[in-house]
Amino acid sequence: MLLEAPFTEKKIRSLHVGDKVEISGLIYTGRDAVHKYLHDGGKPPVNLKDSIIYHCGPVVVKEKGKWVVKAAGPTTSIREEPYQGPLMEQFGIRAVIGKGGMGPKTLEYCKKVGAVYFHAVGGAAQVLAERVVEVSGVHMAEELGSPEAIWEFHVERFPVVVTMDSHGKSLHEDVLAVSTKNLENLLD
């Protein structure tokens, strides 16, 4: 299913766990330092309303005067668990892309504010970089360093899977429950 900007609450609420989605439009990268900065009261340098945040520390270089993304794989999202939900609510963030899933606090906020968590394939950084068709800006690179900066990526058909939805469903919780039961059976 194709999800094109603008990323409105209505569009996001139509998504469910297991949906395979290709995103086209503007997304922003944001890792640990950005999340902490915003959580501690920092003002975002971009408008995050109806945005998608990508947990990614990309490898970006300048070639012929333009930014070119060489690698753009997802980073582990659970580190943002203390911050993500409140930031979704405060800034109107509609979706997060990462790997490994997030916890119950983020899931509750997804339901509350109409947001989702998308899982991107880890280990495919160069392939995912090919879906970034333009870099239109970079913010806070001087203060935070390139991997922690907010990069503005225009993506086309960026492949993800919904693993936490706005209806309170979490594939990560389901997998944990099945794994826990299977481990208990093995130990008995």
BELZI-V68241 format. One record per residue. N is the residue number from 1. RES is the residue in three letters. PSI is psi in whole degrees, 0 to 359 (none if undefined). OMEGA is omega as a letter, one per 20 degrees, with the letter a starting at -180 (999 if undefined). D_LAST is the distance of its C-alpha to the last C-alpha in Angstrom with 2 decimals. Layout:
n-><N/N>
res-><RES/RES>
psi-><PSI/PSI>
omega-><OMEGA/OMEGA>
d_last-><D_LAST/D_LAST>
//
This chain:
n-><1/2/3/4/5/6/7/8/9/10/11/12/13/14/15/16/17/18/19/20/21/22/23/24/25/26/27/28/29/30/31/32/33/34/35/36/37/38/39/40/41/42/43/44/45/46/47/48/49/50/51/52/53/54/55/56/57/58/59/60/61/62/63/64/65/66/67/68/69/70/71/72/73/74/75/76/77/78/79/80/81/82/83/84/85/86/87/88/89/90/91/92/93/94/95/96/97/98/99/100/101/102/103/104/105/106/107/108/109/110/111/112/113/114/115/116/117/118/119/120/121/122/123/124/125/126/127/128/129/130/131/132/133/134/135/136/137/138/139/140/141/142/143/144/145/146/147/148/149/150/151/152/153/154/155/156/157/158/159/160/161/162/163/164/165/166/167/168/169/170/171/172/173/174/175/176/177/178/179/180/181/182/183/184/185/186/187/188>
res-><MET/LEU/LEU/GLU/ALA/PRO/PHE/THR/GLU/LYS/LYS/ILE/ARG/SER/LEU/HIS/VAL/GLY/ASP/LYS/VAL/GLU/ILE/SER/GLY/LEU/ILE/TYR/THR/GLY/ARG/ASP/ALA/VAL/HIS/LYS/TYR/LEU/HIS/ASP/GLY/GLY/LYS/PRO/PRO/VAL/ASN/LEU/LYS/ASP/SER/ILE/ILE/TYR/HIS/CYS/GLY/PRO/VAL/VAL/VAL/LYS/GLU/LYS/GLY/LYS/TRP/VAL/VAL/LYS/ALA/ALA/GLY/PRO/THR/THR/SER/ILE/ARG/GLU/GLU/PRO/TYR/GLN/GLY/PRO/LEU/MET/GLU/GLN/PHE/GLY/ILE/ARG/ALA/VAL/ILE/GLY/LYS/GLY/GLY/MET/GLY/PRO/LYS/THR/LEU/GLU/TYR/CYS/LYS/LYS/VAL/GLY/ALA/VAL/TYR/PHE/HIS/ALA/VAL/GLY/GLY/ALA/ALA/GLN/VAL/LEU/ALA/GLU/ARG/VAL/VAL/GLU/VAL/SER/GLY/VAL/HIS/MET/ALA/GLU/GLU/LEU/GLY/SER/PRO/GLU/ALA/ILE/TRP/GLU/PHE/HIS/VAL/GLU/ARG/PHE/PRO/VAL/VAL/VAL/THR/MET/ASP/SER/HIS/GLY/LYS/SER/LEU/HIS/GLU/ASP/VAL/LEU/ALA/VAL/SER/THR/LYS/ASN/LEU/GLU/ASN/LEU/LEU/ASP>
psi-><138/131/112/149/148/147/79/160/320/314/317/319/345/353/150/156/132/345/131/125/144/119/134/126/195/128/160/141/152/124/202/308/320/315/315/317/311/320/323/10/5/150/129/140/358/163/113/358/129/37/171/129/130/117/94/137/84/161/113/135/158/128/122/40/3/147/135/130/122/329/136/56/157/150/165/125/334/336/337/2/319/337/326/309/306/325/324/315/312/319/359/30/131/338/157/139/136/202/152/350/178/177/191/329/313/319/317/318/326/315/316/316/357/61/167/163/125/137/127/153/121/150/4/35/319/322/316/326/329/340/352/108/344/143/113/355/165/138/141/16/322/319/322/344/157/311/331/353/166/113/139/110/131/117/154/122/46/118/128/169/137/120/352/128/178/3/7/10/141/117/326/318/319/315/319/317/314/316/318/316/317/321/317/319/322/323/341/none>
omega-><a/r/a/r/j/a/a/r/a/r/a/r/r/a/a/r/r/r/r/a/r/a/r/r/a/r/a/r/r/r/a/a/r/a/r/r/a/r/a/r/r/r/r/r/r/r/a/a/a/a/r/r/a/r/a/r/a/r/a/r/r/r/a/r/a/r/r/a/a/r/a/r/r/r/a/a/a/r/a/a/r/a/a/a/r/r/r/a/a/a/r/r/a/a/r/r/r/r/r/r/r/a/a/r/r/r/r/r/r/r/a/a/a/a/r/r/r/r/r/a/r/r/a/a/a/r/r/r/r/r/r/a/r/r/a/r/r/a/r/r/a/a/a/a/a/a/a/a/r/r/r/a/r/a/r/r/r/a/r/r/r/r/r/a/a/r/r/r/r/r/a/r/a/a/r/a/r/a/r/r/r/r/r/r/r/a/r/999>
d_last-><42.96/45.63/45.70/49.11/50.57/51.31/47.68/48.30/45.93/46.67/45.64/42.45/41.44/41.81/38.90/35.29/31.91/31.94/35.73/37.10/40.12/43.02/44.75/48.49/50.41/50.45/47.26/47.01/44.80/43.40/41.01/40.17/43.77/45.09/42.40/43.04/46.80/46.72/44.38/46.79/49.68/50.99/52.94/51.66/54.23/53.47/53.10/49.38/49.99/48.23/47.07/44.08/42.76/41.23/38.97/40.69/42.63/44.88/47.09/50.55/53.88/57.50/59.23/62.82/62.65/59.54/55.92/53.70/49.89/48.48/44.77/43.07/39.32/37.06/35.73/32.46/33.03/30.62/33.16/35.49/33.19/35.27/38.43/37.92/37.84/40.86/42.77/42.13/43.63/46.46/47.67/46.77/44.45/43.13/40.51/38.65/37.75/35.22/31.93/28.37/28.94/29.65/28.12/28.57/32.01/33.45/31.94/33.63/36.90/36.67/36.65/39.34/41.80/41.21/39.63/36.97/34.90/35.49/33.32/35.46/34.28/33.73/35.43/38.27/40.70/43.75/43.14/42.72/45.85/47.80/47.18/49.02/52.60/54.28/53.81/56.16/55.60/53.75/53.57/52.81/52.52/54.98/53.08/49.49/49.81/49.46/45.65/45.45/48.55/48.74/49.70/51.16/49.94/51.38/48.79/49.13/46.26/43.65/40.32/37.38/34.61/34.12/30.62/31.52/34.26/36.69/35.00/31.91/29.61/27.57/25.92/24.33/22.61/21.47/20.05/18.26/16.69/15.52/14.31/12.38/10.69/10.05/8.71/6.25/5.27/5.56/3.82/0.00>
//
